Amino acid sequence: MSDVLRADFVRTPAPERLSPHHPLRSEILSRHSEAVESGRPTYRDPVSGLSVLTAAFLASRSYCCASGAAIAPLWVRAIANGSVNSR
């Protein structure tokens, strides 16, 4: 089974991954958008300080690692039921 991209994957994280009430949600989304628009595969997470892959980059890999990325481009149910592609 192939992974299914959410229609809004580049701009809108699944609420199960990044709560609409997260105190740094707008900062996270701003950093993500800037990276995507600039063609960069990563952005710096304001919470952890770690480098995070963008949804656009993750979608370009054609498989899901199921690691729980906040801005995962795939349907959450595909990850939850184990129907994701392996490497």
C-alpha positions as CSV (number, residue, x, y, z in Angstrom):
1,M,0.0,0.0,0.0
2,S,1.4,3.4,-0.9
3,D,1.4,6.3,1.6
4,V,-1.4,8.8,1.2
5,L,-0.4,12.5,1.4
6,R,-2.8,14.8,3.2
7,A,-4.1,17.5,0.8
8,D,-3.0,20.3,3.2
9,F,0.3,18.6,4.3
10,V,2.6,21.5,3.5
11,R,0.7,24.1,5.5
12,T,-1.3,22.3,8.2
13,P,0.1,19.8,10.7
14,A,-2.3,17.1,11.9
15,P,-3.7,18.2,15.2
16,E,-2.7,14.9,16.7
17,R,0.9,15.8,16.0
18,L,1.0,19.6,16.8
19,S,-1.8,20.8,19.0
20,P,-3.7,23.9,17.9
21,H,-3.1,25.0,21.5
22,H,0.7,24.5,21.5
23,P,2.2,27.7,23.0
24,L,4.8,27.9,20.2
25,R,2.6,26.6,17.3
26,S,2.7,29.9,15.3
27,E,6.5,30.0,15.7
28,I,6.9,26.4,14.6
29,L,4.6,26.9,11.6
30,S,6.4,30.1,10.6
31,R,9.9,28.4,10.7
32,H,8.5,25.5,8.7
33,S,6.9,27.8,6.1
34,E,10.1,29.8,5.7
35,A,12.1,26.6,5.2
36,V,9.7,25.2,2.6
37,E,9.5,28.5,0.7
38,S,13.3,28.7,0.6
39,G,13.6,25.1,-0.5
40,R,15.5,24.0,2.6
41,P,14.8,20.5,3.9
42,T,15.0,21.5,7.6
43,Y,14.3,24.2,10.1
44,R,15.3,24.7,13.7
45,D,12.7,23.6,16.2
46,P,12.1,26.5,18.7
47,V,11.2,24.0,21.5
48,S,14.1,21.5,21.3
49,G,16.6,23.5,19.2
50,L,17.0,20.4,17.0
51,S,17.0,20.4,13.2
52,V,13.6,19.2,12.0
53,L,12.7,17.9,8.5
54,T,10.0,19.8,6.6
55,A,6.8,18.2,5.4
56,A,7.9,18.8,1.8
57,F,11.1,16.9,2.3
58,L,9.4,14.1,4.1
59,A,6.8,13.8,1.3
60,S,9.6,13.7,-1.3
61,R,11.1,10.5,0.3
62,S,8.0,8.4,-0.8
63,Y,7.9,6.5,2.5
64,C,7.0,7.1,6.1
65,C,9.4,6.4,8.9
66,A,6.5,6.6,11.5
67,S,8.7,8.5,13.9
68,G,5.9,11.0,14.9
69,A,7.0,14.2,13.2
70,A,4.8,17.1,14.1
71,I,4.5,18.1,10.5
72,A,4.2,14.7,9.0
73,P,2.8,14.8,5.5
74,L,1.0,11.5,5.6
75,W,-2.4,10.6,6.9
76,V,-2.1,9.9,10.6
77,R,-4.4,6.8,10.3
78,A,-2.0,5.3,7.8
79,I,0.7,5.5,10.4
80,A,-1.6,4.3,13.2
81,N,-2.7,1.2,11.5
82,G,0.8,0.3,10.3
83,S,0.0,0.7,6.6
84,V,3.1,2.8,5.8
85,N,5.9,2.0,3.4
86,S,9.2,0.7,4.9
87,R,12.5,1.8,3.6
